[in-house]
Amino acid sequence: MAKPDNRQDNVQKLQEMIQNTIGNIEAAEETMSNTHMSEEQRHKVEEKNERRRNSIESMRSEIKDEARK
């Protein structure tokens, strides 16, 4: 039998995911500033960080939706 859908801790989980993603962005930026990378590698890291920022916005939106429930 499937477990019932329990969303009571969704906001907490989303906040943790946001913090982890911010940490990943900061680590990537630190790596870019402290190591020599090719332009291609730098571009890929920048693109990945942009996707991370978009994910953060989506997670924040989801937190707002959860708060309305």
Phi and psi restraints in degrees (range 20) as a CNS / XPLOR table:
assign (resid 1 and name C) (resid 2 and name N)
       (resid 2 and name CA) (resid 2 and name C) 1.0 -72.8 20.0 2
assign (resid 2 and name N) (resid 2 and name CA)
       (resid 2 and name C) (resid 3 and name N) 1.0 147.5 20.0 2
assign (resid 2 and name C) (resid 3 and name N)
       (resid 3 and name CA) (resid 3 and name C) 1.0 -74.0 20.0 2
assign (resid 3 and name N) (resid 3 and name CA)
       (resid 3 and name C) (resid 4 and name N) 1.0 145.1 20.0 2
assign (resid 3 and name C) (resid 4 and name N)
       (resid 4 and name CA) (resid 4 and name C) 1.0 -66.5 20.0 2
assign (resid 4 and name N) (resid 4 and name CA)
       (resid 4 and name C) (resid 5 and name N) 1.0 151.2 20.0 2
assign (resid 4 and name C) (resid 5 and name N)
       (resid 5 and name CA) (resid 5 and name C) 1.0 -73.9 20.0 2
assign (resid 5 and name N) (resid 5 and name CA)
       (resid 5 and name C) (resid 6 and name N) 1.0 112.6 20.0 2
assign (resid 5 and name C) (resid 6 and name N)
       (resid 6 and name CA) (resid 6 and name C) 1.0 -110.9 20.0 2
assign (resid 6 and name N) (resid 6 and name CA)
       (resid 6 and name C) (resid 7 and name N) 1.0 111.3 20.0 2
assign (resid 6 and name C) (resid 7 and name N)
       (resid 7 and name CA) (resid 7 and name C) 1.0 -108.6 20.0 2
assign (resid 7 and name N) (resid 7 and name CA)
       (resid 7 and name C) (resid 8 and name N) 1.0 16.5 20.0 2
assign (resid 7 and name C) (resid 8 and name N)
       (resid 8 and name CA) (resid 8 and name C) 1.0 -63.3 20.0 2
assign (resid 8 and name N) (resid 8 and name CA)
       (resid 8 and name C) (resid 9 and name N) 1.0 -31.1 20.0 2
assign (resid 8 and name C) (resid 9 and name N)
       (resid 9 and name CA) (resid 9 and name C) 1.0 -105.8 20.0 2
assign (resid 9 and name N) (resid 9 and name CA)
       (resid 9 and name C) (resid 10 and name N) 1.0 18.1 20.0 2
assign (resid 9 and name C) (resid 10 and name N)
       (resid 10 and name CA) (resid 10 and name C) 1.0 -58.6 20.0 2
assign (resid 10 and name N) (resid 10 and name CA)
       (resid 10 and name C) (resid 11 and name N) 1.0 -44.8 20.0 2
assign (resid 10 and name C) (resid 11 and name N)
       (resid 11 and name CA) (resid 11 and name C) 1.0 -61.6 20.0 2
assign (resid 11 and name N) (resid 11 and name CA)
       (resid 11 and name C) (resid 12 and name N) 1.0 -44.7 20.0 2
assign (resid 11 and name C) (resid 12 and name N)
       (resid 12 and name CA) (resid 12 and name C) 1.0 -62.0 20.0 2
assign (resid 12 and name N) (resid 12 and name CA)
       (resid 12 and name C) (resid 13 and name N) 1.0 -44.8 20.0 2
assign (resid 12 and name C) (resid 13 and name N)
       (resid 13 and name CA) (resid 13 and name C) 1.0 -63.1 20.0 2
assign (resid 13 and name N) (resid 13 and name CA)
       (resid 13 and name C) (resid 14 and name N) 1.0 -42.3 20.0 2
assign (resid 13 and name C) (resid 14 and name N)
       (resid 14 and name CA) (resid 14 and name C) 1.0 -63.6 20.0 2
assign (resid 14 and name N) (resid 14 and name CA)
       (resid 14 and name C) (resid 15 and name N) 1.0 -40.9 20.0 2
assign (resid 14 and name C) (resid 15 and name N)
       (resid 15 and name CA) (resid 15 and name C) 1.0 -63.7 20.0 2
assign (resid 15 and name N) (resid 15 and name CA)
       (resid 15 and name C) (resid 16 and name N) 1.0 -39.5 20.0 2
assign (resid 15 and name C) (resid 16 and name N)
       (resid 16 and name CA) (resid 16 and name C) 1.0 -64.7 20.0 2
assign (resid 16 and name N) (resid 16 and name CA)
       (resid 16 and name C) (resid 17 and name N) 1.0 -40.6 20.0 2
assign (resid 16 and name C) (resid 17 and name N)
       (resid 17 and name CA) (resid 17 and name C) 1.0 -63.9 20.0 2
assign (resid 17 and name N) (resid 17 and name CA)
       (resid 17 and name C) (resid 18 and name N) 1.0 -39.8 20.0 2
assign (resid 17 and name C) (resid 18 and name N)
       (resid 18 and name CA) (resid 18 and name C) 1.0 -62.7 20.0 2
assign (resid 18 and name N) (resid 18 and name CA)
       (resid 18 and name C) (resid 19 and name N) 1.0 -46.7 20.0 2
assign (resid 18 and name C) (resid 19 and name N)
       (resid 19 and name CA) (resid 19 and name C) 1.0 -61.0 20.0 2
assign (resid 19 and name N) (resid 19 and name CA)
       (resid 19 and name C) (resid 20 and name N) 1.0 -42.2 20.0 2
assign (resid 19 and name C) (resid 20 and name N)
       (resid 20 and name CA) (resid 20 and name C) 1.0 -63.3 20.0 2
assign (resid 20 and name N) (resid 20 and name CA)
       (resid 20 and name C) (resid 21 and name N) 1.0 -40.8 20.0 2
assign (resid 20 and name C) (resid 21 and name N)
       (resid 21 and name CA) (resid 21 and name C) 1.0 -67.1 20.0 2
assign (resid 21 and name N) (resid 21 and name CA)
       (resid 21 and name C) (resid 22 and name N) 1.0 -41.2 20.0 2
assign (resid 21 and name C) (resid 22 and name N)
       (resid 22 and name CA) (resid 22 and name C) 1.0 -61.2 20.0 2
assign (resid 22 and name N) (resid 22 and name CA)
       (resid 22 and name C) (resid 23 and name N) 1.0 -41.9 20.0 2
assign (resid 22 and name C) (resid 23 and name N)
       (resid 23 and name CA) (resid 23 and name C) 1.0 -60.7 20.0 2
assign (resid 23 and name N) (resid 23 and name CA)
       (resid 23 and name C) (resid 24 and name N) 1.0 -39.1 20.0 2
assign (resid 23 and name C) (resid 24 and name N)
       (resid 24 and name CA) (resid 24 and name C) 1.0 -66.0 20.0 2
assign (resid 24 and name N) (resid 24 and name CA)
       (resid 24 and name C) (resid 25 and name N) 1.0 -39.7 20.0 2
assign (resid 24 and name C) (resid 25 and name N)
       (resid 25 and name CA) (resid 25 and name C) 1.0 -62.1 20.0 2
assign (resid 25 and name N) (resid 25 and name CA)
       (resid 25 and name C) (resid 26 and name N) 1.0 -48.0 20.0 2
assign (resid 25 and name C) (resid 26 and name N)
       (resid 26 and name CA) (resid 26 and name C) 1.0 -63.0 20.0 2
assign (resid 26 and name N) (resid 26 and name CA)
       (resid 26 and name C) (resid 27 and name N) 1.0 -41.3 20.0 2
assign (resid 26 and name C) (resid 27 and name N)
       (resid 27 and name CA) (resid 27 and name C) 1.0 -64.1 20.0 2
assign (resid 27 and name N) (resid 27 and name CA)
       (resid 27 and name C) (resid 28 and name N) 1.0 -41.2 20.0 2
assign (resid 27 and name C) (resid 28 and name N)
       (resid 28 and name CA) (resid 28 and name C) 1.0 -65.5 20.0 2
assign (resid 28 and name N) (resid 28 and name CA)
       (resid 28 and name C) (resid 29 and name N) 1.0 -41.4 20.0 2
assign (resid 28 and name C) (resid 29 and name N)
       (resid 29 and name CA) (resid 29 and name C) 1.0 -66.4 20.0 2
assign (resid 29 and name N) (resid 29 and name CA)
       (resid 29 and name C) (resid 30 and name N) 1.0 -38.3 20.0 2
assign (resid 29 and name C) (resid 30 and name N)
       (resid 30 and name CA) (resid 30 and name C) 1.0 -64.5 20.0 2
assign (resid 30 and name N) (resid 30 and name CA)
       (resid 30 and name C) (resid 31 and name N) 1.0 -42.5 20.0 2
assign (resid 30 and name C) (resid 31 and name N)
       (resid 31 and name CA) (resid 31 and name C) 1.0 -61.2 20.0 2
assign (resid 31 and name N) (resid 31 and name CA)
       (resid 31 and name C) (resid 32 and name N) 1.0 -41.7 20.0 2
assign (resid 31 and name C) (resid 32 and name N)
       (resid 32 and name CA) (resid 32 and name C) 1.0 -63.8 20.0 2
assign (resid 32 and name N) (resid 32 and name CA)
       (resid 32 and name C) (resid 33 and name N) 1.0 -36.5 20.0 2
assign (resid 32 and name C) (resid 33 and name N)
       (resid 33 and name CA) (resid 33 and name C) 1.0 -80.8 20.0 2
assign (resid 33 and name N) (resid 33 and name CA)
       (resid 33 and name C) (resid 34 and name N) 1.0 -21.9 20.0 2
assign (resid 33 and name C) (resid 34 and name N)
       (resid 34 and name CA) (resid 34 and name C) 1.0 -103.9 20.0 2
assign (resid 34 and name N) (resid 34 and name CA)
       (resid 34 and name C) (resid 35 and name N) 1.0 -5.7 20.0 2
assign (resid 34 and name C) (resid 35 and name N)
       (resid 35 and name CA) (resid 35 and name C) 1.0 -130.5 20.0 2
assign (resid 35 and name N) (resid 35 and name CA)
       (resid 35 and name C) (resid 36 and name N) 1.0 157.0 20.0 2
assign (resid 35 and name C) (resid 36 and name N)
       (resid 36 and name CA) (resid 36 and name C) 1.0 -85.0 20.0 2
assign (resid 36 and name N) (resid 36 and name CA)
       (resid 36 and name C) (resid 37 and name N) 1.0 122.3 20.0 2
assign (resid 36 and name C) (resid 37 and name N)
       (resid 37 and name CA) (resid 37 and name C) 1.0 -126.2 20.0 2
assign (resid 37 and name N) (resid 37 and name CA)
       (resid 37 and name C) (resid 38 and name N) 1.0 151.6 20.0 2
assign (resid 37 and name C) (resid 38 and name N)
       (resid 38 and name CA) (resid 38 and name C) 1.0 -71.3 20.0 2
assign (resid 38 and name N) (resid 38 and name CA)
       (resid 38 and name C) (resid 39 and name N) 1.0 162.2 20.0 2
assign (resid 38 and name C) (resid 39 and name N)
       (resid 39 and name CA) (resid 39 and name C) 1.0 -60.3 20.0 2
assign (resid 39 and name N) (resid 39 and name CA)
       (resid 39 and name C) (resid 40 and name N) 1.0 -36.6 20.0 2
assign (resid 39 and name C) (resid 40 and name N)
       (resid 40 and name CA) (resid 40 and name C) 1.0 -64.5 20.0 2
assign (resid 40 and name N) (resid 40 and name CA)
       (resid 40 and name C) (resid 41 and name N) 1.0 -45.5 20.0 2
assign (resid 40 and name C) (resid 41 and name N)
       (resid 41 and name CA) (resid 41 and name C) 1.0 -62.8 20.0 2
assign (resid 41 and name N) (resid 41 and name CA)
       (resid 41 and name C) (resid 42 and name N) 1.0 -44.1 20.0 2
assign (resid 41 and name C) (resid 42 and name N)
       (resid 42 and name CA) (resid 42 and name C) 1.0 -60.4 20.0 2
assign (resid 42 and name N) (resid 42 and name CA)
       (resid 42 and name C) (resid 43 and name N) 1.0 -42.4 20.0 2
assign (resid 42 and name C) (resid 43 and name N)
       (resid 43 and name CA) (resid 43 and name C) 1.0 -62.9 20.0 2
assign (resid 43 and name N) (resid 43 and name CA)
       (resid 43 and name C) (resid 44 and name N) 1.0 -41.7 20.0 2
assign (resid 43 and name C) (resid 44 and name N)
       (resid 44 and name CA) (resid 44 and name C) 1.0 -64.3 20.0 2
assign (resid 44 and name N) (resid 44 and name CA)
       (resid 44 and name C) (resid 45 and name N) 1.0 -41.3 20.0 2
assign (resid 44 and name C) (resid 45 and name N)
       (resid 45 and name CA) (resid 45 and name C) 1.0 -65.2 20.0 2
assign (resid 45 and name N) (resid 45 and name CA)
       (resid 45 and name C) (resid 46 and name N) 1.0 -42.8 20.0 2
assign (resid 45 and name C) (resid 46 and name N)
       (resid 46 and name CA) (resid 46 and name C) 1.0 -62.3 20.0 2
assign (resid 46 and name N) (resid 46 and name CA)
       (resid 46 and name C) (resid 47 and name N) 1.0 -41.3 20.0 2
assign (resid 46 and name C) (resid 47 and name N)
       (resid 47 and name CA) (resid 47 and name C) 1.0 -63.8 20.0 2
assign (resid 47 and name N) (resid 47 and name CA)
       (resid 47 and name C) (resid 48 and name N) 1.0 -41.4 20.0 2
assign (resid 47 and name C) (resid 48 and name N)
       (resid 48 and name CA) (resid 48 and name C) 1.0 -64.3 20.0 2
assign (resid 48 and name N) (resid 48 and name CA)
       (resid 48 and name C) (resid 49 and name N) 1.0 -41.4 20.0 2
assign (resid 48 and name C) (resid 49 and name N)
       (resid 49 and name CA) (resid 49 and name C) 1.0 -63.9 20.0 2
assign (resid 49 and name N) (resid 49 and name CA)
       (resid 49 and name C) (resid 50 and name N) 1.0 -35.4 20.0 2
assign (resid 49 and name C) (resid 50 and name N)
       (resid 50 and name CA) (resid 50 and name C) 1.0 -65.2 20.0 2
assign (resid 50 and name N) (resid 50 and name CA)
       (resid 50 and name C) (resid 51 and name N) 1.0 -40.6 20.0 2
assign (resid 50 and name C) (resid 51 and name N)
       (resid 51 and name CA) (resid 51 and name C) 1.0 -63.8 20.0 2
assign (resid 51 and name N) (resid 51 and name CA)
       (resid 51 and name C) (resid 52 and name N) 1.0 -38.6 20.0 2
assign (resid 51 and name C) (resid 52 and name N)
       (resid 52 and name CA) (resid 52 and name C) 1.0 -62.0 20.0 2
assign (resid 52 and name N) (resid 52 and name CA)
       (resid 52 and name C) (resid 53 and name N) 1.0 -43.4 20.0 2
assign (resid 52 and name C) (resid 53 and name N)
       (resid 53 and name CA) (resid 53 and name C) 1.0 -62.3 20.0 2
assign (resid 53 and name N) (resid 53 and name CA)
       (resid 53 and name C) (resid 54 and name N) 1.0 -40.1 20.0 2
assign (resid 53 and name C) (resid 54 and name N)
       (resid 54 and name CA) (resid 54 and name C) 1.0 -63.1 20.0 2
assign (resid 54 and name N) (resid 54 and name CA)
       (resid 54 and name C) (resid 55 and name N) 1.0 -39.8 20.0 2
assign (resid 54 and name C) (resid 55 and name N)
       (resid 55 and name CA) (resid 55 and name C) 1.0 -63.3 20.0 2
assign (resid 55 and name N) (resid 55 and name CA)
       (resid 55 and name C) (resid 56 and name N) 1.0 -40.7 20.0 2
assign (resid 55 and name C) (resid 56 and name N)
       (resid 56 and name CA) (resid 56 and name C) 1.0 -60.2 20.0 2
assign (resid 56 and name N) (resid 56 and name CA)
       (resid 56 and name C) (resid 57 and name N) 1.0 -44.1 20.0 2
assign (resid 56 and name C) (resid 57 and name N)
       (resid 57 and name CA) (resid 57 and name C) 1.0 -60.9 20.0 2
assign (resid 57 and name N) (resid 57 and name CA)
       (resid 57 and name C) (resid 58 and name N) 1.0 -41.5 20.0 2
assign (resid 57 and name C) (resid 58 and name N)
       (resid 58 and name CA) (resid 58 and name C) 1.0 -64.1 20.0 2
assign (resid 58 and name N) (resid 58 and name CA)
       (resid 58 and name C) (resid 59 and name N) 1.0 -42.4 20.0 2
assign (resid 58 and name C) (resid 59 and name N)
       (resid 59 and name CA) (resid 59 and name C) 1.0 -65.6 20.0 2
assign (resid 59 and name N) (resid 59 and name CA)
       (resid 59 and name C) (resid 60 and name N) 1.0 -39.2 20.0 2
assign (resid 59 and name C) (resid 60 and name N)
       (resid 60 and name CA) (resid 60 and name C) 1.0 -64.3 20.0 2
assign (resid 60 and name N) (resid 60 and name CA)
       (resid 60 and name C) (resid 61 and name N) 1.0 -38.9 20.0 2
assign (resid 60 and name C) (resid 61 and name N)
       (resid 61 and name CA) (resid 61 and name C) 1.0 -63.4 20.0 2
assign (resid 61 and name N) (resid 61 and name CA)
       (resid 61 and name C) (resid 62 and name N) 1.0 -41.0 20.0 2
assign (resid 61 and name C) (resid 62 and name N)
       (resid 62 and name CA) (resid 62 and name C) 1.0 -65.3 20.0 2
assign (resid 62 and name N) (resid 62 and name CA)
       (resid 62 and name C) (resid 63 and name N) 1.0 -37.2 20.0 2
assign (resid 62 and name C) (resid 63 and name N)
       (resid 63 and name CA) (resid 63 and name C) 1.0 -61.5 20.0 2
assign (resid 63 and name N) (resid 63 and name CA)
       (resid 63 and name C) (resid 64 and name N) 1.0 -42.9 20.0 2
assign (resid 63 and name C) (resid 64 and name N)
       (resid 64 and name CA) (resid 64 and name C) 1.0 -61.3 20.0 2
assign (resid 64 and name N) (resid 64 and name CA)
       (resid 64 and name C) (resid 65 and name N) 1.0 -41.5 20.0 2
assign (resid 64 and name C) (resid 65 and name N)
       (resid 65 and name CA) (resid 65 and name C) 1.0 -62.9 20.0 2
assign (resid 65 and name N) (resid 65 and name CA)
       (resid 65 and name C) (resid 66 and name N) 1.0 -42.3 20.0 2
assign (resid 65 and name C) (resid 66 and name N)
       (resid 66 and name CA) (resid 66 and name C) 1.0 -64.5 20.0 2
assign (resid 66 and name N) (resid 66 and name CA)
       (resid 66 and name C) (resid 67 and name N) 1.0 -36.0 20.0 2
assign (resid 66 and name C) (resid 67 and name N)
       (resid 67 and name CA) (resid 67 and name C) 1.0 -67.8 20.0 2
assign (resid 67 and name N) (resid 67 and name CA)
       (resid 67 and name C) (resid 68 and name N) 1.0 -27.2 20.0 2
assign (resid 67 and name C) (resid 68 and name N)
       (resid 68 and name CA) (resid 68 and name C) 1.0 -76.2 20.0 2
assign (resid 68 and name N) (resid 68 and name CA)
       (resid 68 and name C) (resid 69 and name N) 1.0 -17.2 20.0 2
